[in-house]
Structure formats: C-alpha cells, structure tokens
C-alpha cells in the first residue's frame, strides 16, 4: 500500500469504495480549500460558503460511486460547488435579468486597461463589491474559467446577457480601480 502522501485520486476513490474513512478524509483535505474558494467568490459570505462546502462534500461523497473517471474528481467536486453556490443565489432570490445587446456600455480603450496593473487584493475587493449577478459571472469567467456560453447555459440566460453583465462589471471594476489609483496619487 502506498503512503498517504503518495496516494492519487484513484487510490483515494478506491479507499472510499472500500468504505475506508481515510479516503474520504484525504479527498476532503485535498480539495476543500479549492472548492471553498470557488464557492466564496460566488456567494461572497464566509459562513454561507462554509455551509455550502459541507453540502458539496456530503453530496459528492453520497454520489461518489457514480464517478466514472478518477482523474476528473477535482473538476467534478468543483463543479458541484459552483452549482450549489448558484442554487444558493437563486434561493436568496438573486436572479439574472436579460439585457439587450443595444444597451451595452461604450468600451474604453483596451490598451489603456491592459497597461494598468493593479494588485490582486484590490481586484478581489472590487469584484466583491459588484452586485451578486455581475460578481457571479465575473468569478465564473475569470476564476472558474467557464466560457460565456457555458455560463449562459448554467444560469439559463441568453449569451448576450452574460456578455452584457461581464462587460458592465469589467467597466465598473476598471473605474473603481482607476479611481483608487487616482486617489492614491493625490494623497
């Protein structure tokens, strides 16, 4: 038997199949932080994220026998976390309204945006201050690396609406970070 430090996901899943609590415990230790971060970026509330994380692993471990590919465990549990987070938003009555393409804001010069460098913490703070709908779309796109088309399917809204929310959020983030940089310059 391999030592616990050399066990891969396949080995851990085999332990789970045998009913060994060590397999469940090590999978939780390995993936809980990653999944928690995904959840927290979407719900933006630590206590709610912790509750959802527990629900995710209860669901994951109860359905673990349905997983066909051990190598996909990390992506599978993360996806369950994202879906549970989106369900929490719906439960909290946070919905996405359709936005028409013709109501999109004018784009600012992209070169100007790319040339400005901001610290990750400032960016995270700016994202956290967005309305829940925009914050969710930005986090799914940037941090969960979901395409806008996949986000639209997941949220059951038109792709153009996802584009509009993302574009508006990007502009708000840019404006907020630019304003902060301007304030620091004159401070």
Contact map, one row per residue, 1 for C-alpha under 8 A:
1110000000000000000000000000000000000000000000000000000000000000000000000000000000000000000000000000000000000000000000000000000000000000000000000000000000000000000000000000000000000000000
1111111000000000000000000000000000000000000000000000000000000000000000000000000000000000000000000000000000000000000000000000000000000000000000000000000000000000000000000000000000000000000
1111111000000000000000000000000000000000000000000000000000000000000000000000000000000000000000000000000000000000000000000000000000000000000000000000000000000000000000000000000000000000000
0111111000000000000000000000000000000000000000000000000000000000000000000000000000000000000000000000000000000000000000000000000000000000000000000000000000000000000000000000000000000000000
0111111000000000000000000000000000000000000000000000000000000000000000000000000000000000000000000000000000000000000000000000000000000000000000000000000000000000000000000000000000000000000
0111111100000000000000000000000000000000000000000000000000000000000000000000000000000000000000000000000000000000000000000000000000000000000000000000000000000000000000000000000000000000000
0111111111110000000000000000000000000000000000000000000000000000000000000000000000000000000000000000000000000000000000000000000000000000000000000000000000000000000000000000000000000000000
0000011111110000000000000000000000000000000000000000000000000000000000000000000000000000000000000000000000000000000000000000000000000000000000000000000000000000000000000000000000000000000
0000001111111000000000000010000000000000000000000000000000000000000001101000000000000000000000000000000000000000000000000000000000000000000000000000000000000000000000000000000000000000000
0000001111111100000000000000000000000000000000000000000000000000000001100000000000000000000000000000000000000000000000000000000000000000000000000000000000000000000000000000000000000000000
0000001111111110000000100000000000000000000000000000000000000000000000000000000000000000000000000000000000000000000000000000000000000000000000000000000000000000000000000000000000000000000
0000001111111111000001110110000000000000000000000000000000000000000000000000000000000000000000000000000000000000000000000000000000000000000000000000000000000000000000000000000000000000000
0000000011111111100000110000000000000000000000000000000000000001000001000000000000000000000000000000000000000000000000000000000000000000000000000000000000000000000000000000000000000000000
0000000001111111110000100000000000000000000000000000000000000000000000000000000000000000000000000000000000000000000000000000000000000000000000000000000000000000000000000000000000000000000
0000000000111111111111110000000000000000000000000000000000000000000000000000000000000000000000000000000000000000000000000000000000000000000000000000000000000000000000000000000000000000000
0000000000011111111111110000000000000000000000000000000000000000000000000000000000000000000000000000000000000000000000000000000000000000000000000000000000000000000000000000000000000000000
0000000000001111111100000000000000000000000000000000000000000000100000000000000000000000000000000000000000000000000000000000000000000000000000000000000000000000000000000000000000000000000
0000000000000111111100000000000000000000000000000000000000000000000000000000000000000000000000000000000000000000000000000000000000000000000000000000000000000000000000000000000000000000000
0000000000000011111110000000000000000000000000000000000000000000000000000000000000000000000000000000000000000000000000000000000000000000000000000000000000000000000000000000000000000000000
0000000000000011111111110000000000000000000000000000000000000000000000000000000000000000000000000000000000000000000000000000000000000000000000000000000000000000000000000000000000000000000
0000000000000011001111111000000000000000000000000000000000000000000000000000000000000000000000000000000000000000000000000000000000000000000000000000000000000000000000000000000000000000000
0000000000010011000111111100000000000000000000000000000000000000000000000000000000000000000000000000000000000000000000000000000000000000000000000000000000000000000000000000000000000000000
0000000000111111000111111110000000000000000000000000000000000000000000000000000000000000000000000000000000000000000000000000000000000000000000000000000000000000000000000000000000000000000
0000000000011011000111111111000000000000000000000000000000001000000000000000000000000000000000000000000000000000000000000000000000000000000000000000000000000000000000000000000000000000000
0000000000000000000011111111100000000000000000000000000000000000000000000000000000000000000000000000000000000000000000000000000000000000000000000000000000000000000000000000000000000000000
0000000000010000000001111111110000000000000000000000000000000000000000000000000000000000000000000000000000000000000000000000000000000000000000000000000000000000000000000000000000000000000
0000000010010000000000111111111000000000000000000000000000000000000000000000000000000000000000000000000000000000000000000000000000000000000000000000000000000000000000000000000000000000000
0000000000000000000000011111111100000000000000000000000010000000000000000000000000000000000000000000000000000000000000000000000000000000000000000000000000000000000000000000000000000000000
0000000000000000000000001111111110000000000000000000000000000000000000000000000000000000000000000000000000000000000000000000000000000000000000000000000000000000000000000000000000000000000
0000000000000000000000000111111110000000000000000000000000000000000000000000000000000000000000000000000000000000000000000000000000000000000000000000000000000000000000000000000000000000000
0000000000000000000000000011111111100000000000000000000000000000000000000100100000000000000000000000000000000000000000000000000000000000000000000000000000000000000000000000000000000000000
0000000000000000000000000001111111110000000000000000100000000000000000000000000000000000000000000000000000000000000000000000000000000000000000000000000000000000000000000000000000000000000
0000000000000000000000000000111111111000000000000000000000000000000000000000000000000000000000000000000000000000000000000000000000000000000000000000000000000000000000000000000000000000000
0000000000000000000000000000001111111100000000000000000000000000000000000000010000000000000000000000000000000000000000000000000000000000000000000000000000000000000000000000000000000000000
0000000000000000000000000000001111111110000000000000100000000000000000000000110010000000000000000000000000000000000000000000000000000000000000000000000000000000000000000000000000000000000
0000000000000000000000000000000111111111000000001100100000000000000000000000000010000000000000000000000000000000000000000000000000000000000000000000000000000000000000000000000000000000000
0000000000000000000000000000000011111111100000000000000000000000000000000000000000000000000000000000000000000000000000000000000000000000000000000000000000000000000000000000000000000000000
0000000000000000000000000000000001111111110000000000000000000000000000000000010011000000000000000000000000000000000000000000000000000000000000110000000000000000000000000000000000000000000
0000000000000000000000000000000000111111111100001001100000000000000000000000000011001000000000000000000000000000000000000000000000000000000000000000000000000000000000000000000000000000000
0000000000000000000000000000000000011111111111001000000000000000000000000000000000000000000000000000000000000000000000000000000000000000000000000000000000000000000000000000000000000000000
0000000000000000000000000000000000001111111100000000000000000000000000000000000000000000000000000000000000000000000000000000000100000011001000000000000000000000000000000000000000000000000
0000000000000000000000000000000000000111111100000000000000000000000000000000000001001100000000000000000000000000000000000000000000010011001100000000000000000000000000000000000000000000000
0000000000000000000000000000000000000011111110011000000000000000000000000000000000001001100000000000000000000000000000000000000000010001000000000000000000000000000000000000000000000000000
0000000000000000000000000000000000000011111111001000000000000000000000000000000000000000000000000000000000000000000000000000000100000000000000000000000000000000000000000000000000000000000
0000000000000000000000000000000000000001001111111000000000000000000000000000000000000000000000000000000000000000000000000000000000000000000000000000000000000000000000000000000000000000000
0000000000000000000000000000000000000001000111111100000000000000000000000000000000000000000000000000000000000000000000000000000000000000000000000000000000000000000000000000000000000000000
0000000000000000000000000000000000000000000011111110000000000000000000000000000000000000000000000000000000000000000000000000000000000000000000000000000000000000000000000000000000000000000
0000000000000000000000000000000000000000001011111111000000000000000000000000000000000000000000000000000000000000000000000000000000000000000000000000000000000000000000000000000000000000000
0000000000000000000000000000000000010011001111111111100000000000000000000000000000001000000000000000000000000000000000000000000000000000000000000000000000000000000000000000000000000000000
0000000000000000000000000000000000010000000001111111110000000000000000000000000000000000000000000000000000000000000000000000000000000000000000000000000000000000000000000000000000000000000
0000000000000000000000000000000000000000000000111111111000000000000000000000000000000000000000000000000000000000000000000000000000000000000000000000000000000000000000000000000000000000000
0000000000000000000000000000000000000010000000011111111100000000000000000000000010011000000000000000000000000000000000000000000000000000000000000000000000000000000000000000000000000000000
0000000000000000000000000000000100110010000000001111111110000000000000000000000010000000000000000000000000000000000000000000000000000000000000000000000000000000000000000000000000000000000
0000000000000000000000000000000000000000000000000111111111000000000000000000000000000000000000000000000000000000000000000000000000000000000000000000000000000000000000000000000000000000000
0000000000000000000000000000000000000000000000000011111111100000000000000000000000000000000000000000000000000000000000000000000000000000000000000000000000000000000000000000000000000000000
0000000000000000000000000000000000000000000000000001111111110000000000000000100110010000000000000000000000000000000000000000000000000000000000000000000000000000000000000000000000000000000
0000000000000000000000000001000000000000000000000000111111111000000000000000100000000000000000000000000000000000000000000000000000000000000000000000000000000000000000000000000000000000000
0000000000000000000000000000000000000000000000000000011111111100000000000000000000000000000000000000000000000000000000000000000000000000000000000000000000000000000000000000000000000000000
0000000000000000000000000000000000000000000000000000001111111110000000000000000000000000000000000000000000000000000000000000000000000000000000000000000000000000000000000000000000000000000
0000000000000000000000000000000000000000000000000000000111111111000000000000100100000000000000000000000000000000000000000000000000000000000000000000000000000000000000000000000000000000000
0000000000000000000000010000000000000000000000000000000011111111000000000000000000000000000000000000000000000000000000000000000000000000000000000000000000000000000000000000000000000000000
0000000000000000000000000000000000000000000000000000000001111111100000000000000000000000000000000000000000000000000000000000000000000000000000000000000000000000000000000000000000000000000
0000000000000000000000000000000000000000000000000000000000111111111000000000000000000000000000000000000000000000000000000000000000000000000000000000000000000000000000000000000000000000000
0000000000001000000000000000000000000000000000000000000000011111111000000000000000000000000000000000000000000000000000000000000000000000000000000000000000000000000000000000000000000000000
0000000000000000100000000000000000000000000000000000000000000111111100000000000000000000000000000000000000000000000000000000000000000000000000000000000000000000000000000000000000000000000
0000000000000000000000000000000000000000000000000000000000000011111100000000000000000000000000000000000000000000000000000000000000000000000000000000000000000000000000000000000000000000000
0000000000000000000000000000000000000000000000000000000000000011111111001000000000000000000000000000000000000000000000000000000000000000000000000000000000000000000000000000000000000000000
0000000000000000000000000000000000000000000000000000000000000000111111000000000000000000000000000000000000000000000000000000000000000000000000000000000000000000000000000000000000000000000
0000000000000000000000000000000000000000000000000000000000000000001111111000000000000000000000000000000000000000000000000000000000000000000000000000000000000000000000000000000000000000000
0000000011001000000000000000000000000000000000000000000000000000001111111000000000000000000000000000000000000000000000000000000000000000000000000000000000000000000000000000000000000000000
0000000011000000000000000000000000000000000000000000000000000000000011111100000000000000000000000000000000000000000000000000000000000000000000000000000000000000000000000000000000000000000
0000000000000000000000000000000000000000000000000000000000000000000011111111000000000000000000000000000000000000000000000000000000000000000000000000000000000000000000000000000000000000000
0000000010000000000000000000000000000000000000000000000000000000001011111111100000000000000000000000000000000000000000000000000000000000000000000000000000000000000000000000000000000000000
0000000000000000000000000000001000000000000000000000000000000000000000111111110000000000000000000000000000000000000000000000000000000000000000000000000000000000000000000000000000000000000
0000000000000000000000000000000000000000000000000000000000000000000000011111111000000000000000000000000000000000000000000000000000000000000000000000000000000000000000000000000000000000000
0000000000000000000000000000000000000000000000000000000000000000000000011111111100000000000000000000000000000000000000000000000000000000000000000000000000000000000000000000000000000000000
0000000000000000000000000000001000100000000000000000000110010000000000001111111110000000000000000000000000000000000000000000000000000000000000000000000000000000000000000000000000000000000
0000000000000000000000000000000001100100000000000000000000000000000000000111111111000000000000000000000000000000000000000000000000000000000000000000000000000000000000000000000000000000000
0000000000000000000000000000000000000000000000000000000000000000000000000011111111100000000000000000000000000000000000000000000000000000000000000000000000000000000000000000000000000000000
0000000000000000000000000000000000000000000000000000000100010000000000000001111111110000000000000000000000000000000000000000000000000000000000000000000000000000000000000000000000000000000
0000000000000000000000000000000000110110000000000001100100000000000000000000111111111000000000000000000000000000000000000000000000000000000000000000000000000000000000000000000000000000000
0000000000000000000000000000000000000110010000000000000000000000000000000000011111111100000000000000000000000000000000000000000000000000000000000000000000000000000000000000000000000000000
0000000000000000000000000000000000000000000000000000000000000000000000000000001111111110000000000000000000000000000000000000000000000000000000000000000000000000000000000000000000000000000
0000000000000000000000000000000000000000000000000001000100000000000000000000000111111111000000000000000000000000000000000000000000000000000000000000000000000000000000000000000000000000000
0000000000000000000000000000000000000010011000001001000000000000000000000000000011111111100000000000000000000000000000000000000000000000000000000000000000000000000000000000000000000000000
0000000000000000000000000000000000000000010000000000000000000000000000000000000001111111110000000000000000000000000000000000000000000000000000000000000000100000000000000000000000000000000
0000000000000000000000000000000000000000000000000000000000000000000000000000000000111111111000000000000000000000000000000000000000000000000000000000000000000000000000000000000000000000000
0000000000000000000000000000000000000000001000000000000000000000000000000000000000011111111100000000000000000000000000000000000000000000000000000000000000000000000000000000000000000000000
0000000000000000000000000000000000000000001000000000000000000000000000000000000000001111111111100000000000000000000000000000000000000000000000000000000000000000000000000000000000000000000
0000000000000000000000000000000000000000000000000000000000000000000000000000000000000111111111100000000000000000000000000000000000000000000000000000000000000000000000000000000000000000000
0000000000000000000000000000000000000000000000000000000000000000000000000000000000000011111111000000000000000000000000000000000000000000000000000000000000000000000000000000000000000000000
0000000000000000000000000000000000000000000000000000000000000000000000000000000000000001111111000000000000000000000000000000000000000000000000000000000000000000000000000000000000000000000
0000000000000000000000000000000000000000000000000000000000000000000000000000000000000000111111100000000000000000000000000000000000000000000000000000000000000000000000000000000000000000000
0000000000000000000000000000000000000000000000000000000000000000000000000000000000000000111111110000000000000000000000000000000000011000000000000000000000000000000000000000000000000000000
0000000000000000000000000000000000000000000000000000000000000000000000000000000000000000110011111000000000000000000000000000000000001000000000000000000000000000000000000000000000000000000
0000000000000000000000000000000000000000000000000000000000000000000000000000000000000000000001111100000000000000000000000000000000001000000000000000000000101000000000000000000000000000000
0000000000000000000000000000000000000000000000000000000000000000000000000000000000000000000000111110000000000000000000000000000000000000000000000000000000000000100000000000000000000000000
0000000000000000000000000000000000000000000000000000000000000000000000000000000000000000000000011111000000000000000000000000000000000000000000000000000000001100100000000000000000000000000
0000000000000000000000000000000000000000000000000000000000000000000000000000000000000000000000001111101000000000000000000000000000000000000000000000000000000001100110000000000000000000000
0000000000000000000000000000000000000000000000000000000000000000000000000000000000000000000000000111111100000000000000000000000000000000000000000000000000000001100100000000000000000000000
0000000000000000000000000000000000000000000000000000000000000000000000000000000000000000000000000011111100000000000000000000000000000000000000000000000000000001100100000000000000000000000
0000000000000000000000000000000000000000000000000000000000000000000000000000000000000000000000000001111100000000000000000000000000000000000000000000000000000000000000000000000000000000000
0000000000000000000000000000000000000000000000000000000000000000000000000000000000000000000000000011111110000000000000000000000000000000000000000000000000000000000000000000000000000000000
0000000000000000000000000000000000000000000000000000000000000000000000000000000000000000000000000001111111000000000000000000000000000000000000000000000000000000000100110000000000000000000
0000000000000000000000000000000000000000000000000000000000000000000000000000000000000000000000000000001111100000000000000000000000000000000000000000000000000000000000110000000000000000000
0000000000000000000000000000000000000000000000000000000000000000000000000000000000000000000000000000000111110000000000000000000000000000000000000000000000000000000000000000000000000000000
0000000000000000000000000000000000000000000000000000000000000000000000000000000000000000000000000000000011111100000000000000000000000000000000000000000000000000000000000010000000000000000
0000000000000000000000000000000000000000000000000000000000000000000000000000000000000000000000000000000001111101100000000000000000000000000000000000000000000000000000000010000000000000000
0000000000000000000000000000000000000000000000000000000000000000000000000000000000000000000000000000000000111111100000000000000000000000000000000000000000000000000000000000000000000000000
0000000000000000000000000000000000000000000000000000000000000000000000000000000000000000000000000000000000111111110000000000000000000000000000000000000000000000000000000000000000000000000
0000000000000000000000000000000000000000000000000000000000000000000000000000000000000000000000000000000000001111111000000000000000000000000000000000000000000000000000000000000000000000000
0000000000000000000000000000000000000000000000000000000000000000000000000000000000000000000000000000000000011111111100000000000000000000000000000000000000000000000000000000000000000000000
0000000000000000000000000000000000000000000000000000000000000000000000000000000000000000000000000000000000011111111100000000000000000000000000000000000000000000000000000000010000000000000
0000000000000000000000000000000000000000000000000000000000000000000000000000000000000000000000000000000000000111111110000000000000000000000000000000000000000000000000000000000000000000000
0000000000000000000000000000000000000000000000000000000000000000000000000000000000000000000000000000000000000011111110000000000000000000000000000000000000000000000000000000000000000000000
0000000000000000000000000000000000000000000000000000000000000000000000000000000000000000000000000000000000000001111111000000000000000000000000000000000000000000000000000000000000000000000
0000000000000000000000000000000000000000000000000000000000000000000000000000000000000000000000000000000000000000011111100000000000000000000000000000000000000000000000000000000000000000000
0000000000000000000000000000000000000000000000000000000000000000000000000000000000000000000000000000000000000000000111110110000000000000000000000000000000000000000000000000000010000000000
0000000000000000000000000000000000000000000000000000000000000000000000000000000000000000000000000000000000000000000011111110000000000000000000000000000000000000000000000000000000000000000
0000000000000000000000000000000000000000000000000000000000000000000000000000000000000000000000000000000000000000000001111111000000000000000000000000000000000000000000000000000000000000000
0000000000000000000000000000000000000000000000000000000000000000000000000000000000000000000000000000000000000000000000111111100000000000000000000000000000000000000000000000000000000000000
0000000000000000000000000000000000000000000000000000000000000000000000000000000000000000000000000000000000000000000001111111110000000000000000000000000000000000000000000000000010000000000
0000000000000000000000000000000000000000000000000000000000000000000000000000000000000000000000000000000000000000000001111111111000000000000000000000000000000000000000000000100010000000000
0000000000000000000000000000000000000000000000000000000000000000000000000000000000000000000000000000000000000000000000011111111100000000000000000000000000000000000000000000000000000000000
0000000000000000000000000000000000000000000000000000000000000000000000000000000000000000000000000000000000000000000000001111111110000000000000000000000000000000000000000000000000000000000
0000000000000000000000000000000000000000000000000000000000000000000000000000000000000000000000000000000000000000000000000111111111000000000000000000000000000000000000000000100110000000000
0000000000000000000000000000000000000000000000000000000000000000000000000000000000000000000000000000000000000000000000000011111111000010010000000000000000000000000000000000100000000000000
0000000000000000000000000000000000000000100100000000000000000000000000000000000000000000000000000000000000000000000000000001111111000010000000000000000000000000000000000000000000000000000
0000000000000000000000000000000000000000000000000000000000000000000000000000000000000000000000000000000000000000000000000000111111100010000000000000000000000000000000000000000000000000000
0000000000000000000000000000000000000000000000000000000000000000000000000000000000000000000000000000000000000000000000000000011111111110000000000000000000000000000000001001000000000000000
0000000000000000000000000000000000000000000000000000000000000000000000000000000000000000000000000000000000000000000000000000000011111110000000000000000000000000000000000000000000000000000
0000000000000000000000000000000000000000011000000000000000000000000000000000000000000000000001000000000000000000000000000000000001111111000000000000000000000000000000000000000000000000000
0000000000000000000000000000000000000000000000000000000000000000000000000000000000000000000001110000000000000000000000000000000001111111100000000000000000000000000010000000000000000000000
0000000000000000000000000000000000000000000000000000000000000000000000000000000000000000000000000000000000000000000000000000000001111111110000000000000000000000000011011000000000000000000
0000000000000000000000000000000000000000110000000000000000000000000000000000000000000000000000000000000000000000000000000000001111111111111000000000000000000000000000001000000000000000000
0000000000000000000000000000000000000000111000000000000000000000000000000000000000000000000000000000000000000000000000000000000000011111111100000000000000000000000000000000000000000000000
0000000000000000000000000000000000000000000000000000000000000000000000000000000000000000000000000000000000000000000000000000000000001111111110000000001000000000010011000000000000000000000
0000000000000000000000000000000000000000000000000000000000000000000000000000000000000000000000000000000000000000000000000000001000000111111111100000000000000000000001001000000000000000000
0000000000000000000000000000000000000000110000000000000000000000000000000000000000000000000000000000000000000000000000000000000000000011111111110000000000000000000000000000000000000000000
0000000000000000000000000000000000000000010000000000000000000000000000000000000000000000000000000000000000000000000000000000000000000001111111111100001000000000000000000000000000000000000
0000000000000000000000000000000000000000000000000000000000000000000000000000000000000000000000000000000000000000000000000000000000000000111111111111001000000000000000000000000000000000000
0000000000000000000000000000000000000000000000000000000000000000000000000000000000000000000000000000000000000000000000000000000000000000011111111100000000000000000000000000000000000000000
0000000000000000000000000000000000000100000000000000000000000000000000000000000000000000000000000000000000000000000000000000000000000000011111111000000000000000000000000000000000000000000
0000000000000000000000000000000000000100000000000000000000000000000000000000000000000000000000000000000000000000000000000000000000000000001111111100000000000000000000000000000000000000000
0000000000000000000000000000000000000000000000000000000000000000000000000000000000000000000000000000000000000000000000000000000000000000000111111110000000000000000000000000000000000000000
0000000000000000000000000000000000000000000000000000000000000000000000000000000000000000000000000000000000000000000000000000000000000000000111011111011000000000000000000000000000000000000
0000000000000000000000000000000000000000000000000000000000000000000000000000000000000000000000000000000000000000000000000000000000000000000010001111111000000000000000000000000000000000000
0000000000000000000000000000000000000000000000000000000000000000000000000000000000000000000000000000000000000000000000000000000000000000000010000111111100000010011000000000000000000000000
0000000000000000000000000000000000000000000000000000000000000000000000000000000000000000000000000000000000000000000000000000000000000000000000000011111110000010000000000000000000000000000
0000000000000000000000000000000000000000000000000000000000000000000000000000000000000000000000000000000000000000000000000000000000000000000000000111111111000000000000000000000000000000000
0000000000000000000000000000000000000000000000000000000000000000000000000000000000000000000000000000000000000000000000000000000000000000100110000111111111100010010000000000000000000000000
0000000000000000000000000000000000000000000000000000000000000000000000000000000000000000000000000000000000000000000000000000000000000000000000000001111111111110110000000000000000000000000
0000000000000000000000000000000000000000000000000000000000000000000000000000000000000000000000000000000000000000000000000000000000000000000000000000111111111110000000000000000000000000000
0000000000000000000000000000000000000000000000000000000000000000000000000000000000000000000000000000000000000000000000000000000000000000000000000000011111111000000000000000000000000000000
0000000000000000000000000000000000000000000000000000000000000000000000000000000000000100000000010000000000000000000000000000000000000000000000000000001111111000000000000000000000000000000
0000000000000000000000000000000000000000000000000000000000000000000000000000000000000000000000000000000000000000000000000000000000000000000000000000000111111100000000000000000000000000000
0000000000000000000000000000000000000000000000000000000000000000000000000000000000000000000000010100000000000000000000000000000000000000000000000000000111111110110000000000000000000000000
0000000000000000000000000000000000000000000000000000000000000000000000000000000000000000000000000100000000000000000000000000000000000000000000000000000110011111110000000000000000000000000
0000000000000000000000000000000000000000000000000000000000000000000000000000000000000000000000000000000000000000000000000000000000000000000000000001101110001111111000000000000000000000000
0000000000000000000000000000000000000000000000000000000000000000000000000000000000000000000000000011100000000000000000000000000000000000000000000000000000000111111100000000000000000000000
0000000000000000000000000000000000000000000000000000000000000000000000000000000000000000000000001111100000000000000000000000000000000000000000000000000100001111111110000000000000000000000
0000000000000000000000000000000000000000000000000000000000000000000000000000000000000000000000000000000000000000000000000000000000000000100000000001001100001111111111000000000000000000000
0000000000000000000000000000000000000000000000000000000000000000000000000000000000000000000000000000000000000000000000000000000000000000000000000001000000000011111111100000000000000000000
0000000000000000000000000000000000000000000000000000000000000000000000000000000000000000000000000011100100000000000000000000000000000000000000000000000000000001111111110000000000000000000
0000000000000000000000000000000000000000000000000000000000000000000000000000000000000000000000000010000000000000000000000000000000001100100000000000000000000000111111111000000000000000000
0000000000000000000000000000000000000000000000000000000000000000000000000000000000000000000000000000000000000000000000000000000000000100110000000000000000000000011111111100000000000000000
0000000000000000000000000000000000000000000000000000000000000000000000000000000000000000000000000000000110000000000000000000000000000000000000000000000000000000001111111110000000000000000
0000000000000000000000000000000000000000000000000000000000000000000000000000000000000000000000000000000110000000000000000000000000000100000000000000000000000000000111111111000000000000000
0000000000000000000000000000000000000000000000000000000000000000000000000000000000000000000000000000000000000000000000000000000001000110010000000000000000000000000011111111100000000000000
0000000000000000000000000000000000000000000000000000000000000000000000000000000000000000000000000000000000000000000000000000000000000000000000000000000000000000000001111111110000000000000
0000000000000000000000000000000000000000000000000000000000000000000000000000000000000000000000000000000000110000000000000000000000000000000000000000000000000000000000111111111000000000000
0000000000000000000000000000000000000000000000000000000000000000000000000000000000000000000000000000000000000000000000000000000001000000000000000000000000000000000000011111111100000000000
0000000000000000000000000000000000000000000000000000000000000000000000000000000000000000000000000000000000000000000000000010011000000000000000000000000000000000000000001111111110000000000
0000000000000000000000000000000000000000000000000000000000000000000000000000000000000000000000000000000000000000100000000000000000000000000000000000000000000000000000000111111111000000000
0000000000000000000000000000000000000000000000000000000000000000000000000000000000000000000000000000000000000000000000000000000000000000000000000000000000000000000000000011111111100000000
0000000000000000000000000000000000000000000000000000000000000000000000000000000000000000000000000000000000000000000000000000010000000000000000000000000000000000000000000001111111110000000
0000000000000000000000000000000000000000000000000000000000000000000000000000000000000000000000000000000000000000000001000110010000000000000000000000000000000000000000000000111111111000000
0000000000000000000000000000000000000000000000000000000000000000000000000000000000000000000000000000000000000000000000000000000000000000000000000000000000000000000000000000011111111100000
0000000000000000000000000000000000000000000000000000000000000000000000000000000000000000000000000000000000000000000000000000000000000000000000000000000000000000000000000000001111111110000
0000000000000000000000000000000000000000000000000000000000000000000000000000000000000000000000000000000000000000000000000000000000000000000000000000000000000000000000000000000111111111000
0000000000000000000000000000000000000000000000000000000000000000000000000000000000000000000000000000000000000000000000000000000000000000000000000000000000000000000000000000000011111111100
0000000000000000000000000000000000000000000000000000000000000000000000000000000000000000000000000000000000000000000000000000000000000000000000000000000000000000000000000000000001111111110
0000000000000000000000000000000000000000000000000000000000000000000000000000000000000000000000000000000000000000000000000000000000000000000000000000000000000000000000000000000000111111111
0000000000000000000000000000000000000000000000000000000000000000000000000000000000000000000000000000000000000000000000000000000000000000000000000000000000000000000000000000000000011111111
0000000000000000000000000000000000000000000000000000000000000000000000000000000000000000000000000000000000000000000000000000000000000000000000000000000000000000000000000000000000001111111
0000000000000000000000000000000000000000000000000000000000000000000000000000000000000000000000000000000000000000000000000000000000000000000000000000000000000000000000000000000000000111111
0000000000000000000000000000000000000000000000000000000000000000000000000000000000000000000000000000000000000000000000000000000000000000000000000000000000000000000000000000000000000011111
